[in-house]
């Protein structure tokens, strides 16, 4: 199984970038994407700590987990 296919199925967070772009544009895009995912994880943890409903959408969680 190709790496891209396995990673996409396992982690659900594969991101395609144009490697010919400016390195700072690539860096900025990766930084923004990881910050957004981190914020979703922090929001999930905070809501669960207050015994509130918390969305697992876009948290890269597989059905087995």
N, C-alpha and C positions, 0 to 999 in steps of 0.2 A: 504494500500500500504506500503510495507517495506521501511524503512528509506533510505537504499542504492539506491533503485530504484527511489524514489521521488527525492533525492538529485541529482542523476545523470541526471535525466530528467530536473530538475529545474535549476541547476547551471552548469552542464556539466564539473565539475572539481573534480570528485571523484577520489581519489588516493588510491590504495591498497598497504599496506606495510606489511612486515613480522615482526610481533610484537616480534618474538623470536630473531631478530637480535640485535646486539649491540646497546644500546640506542644512542650512538654518531653517528653511521651509519644512524639510523633513523632520528636523528636531522639534520644531514648534508643533507640528501636527501630532507627533508621538506624545509630546508633553501634554497637549490638550486632551488627547484621547485617554491617556493613563490617569490624568487628574479627574476626568469625568467618571471613569470606572471606580477610582478610589473613593470619590464622593458618594457614589451609589452604595459601595460596600459600607462606608462609615454610616450612611443613613440607615441601612439595613440593621447594623449592629446597634445603633442608638435606639431605633424603634423597638427592637427585640428586648433591649435592656429595660424598657418601660412597659413591657408586656403589651405592645401595640402590634397591630397587623403590619407586616413588612413585605414589600414586594421583592421577589427574587428575579424579576425580569432583568435581562442583560447582566446578570452576575456571573456568567460563564459556569453555571452549575449544570451538571449532566443529570438526566433523569434518575440514574442510579444513586446519586448523592442526595 
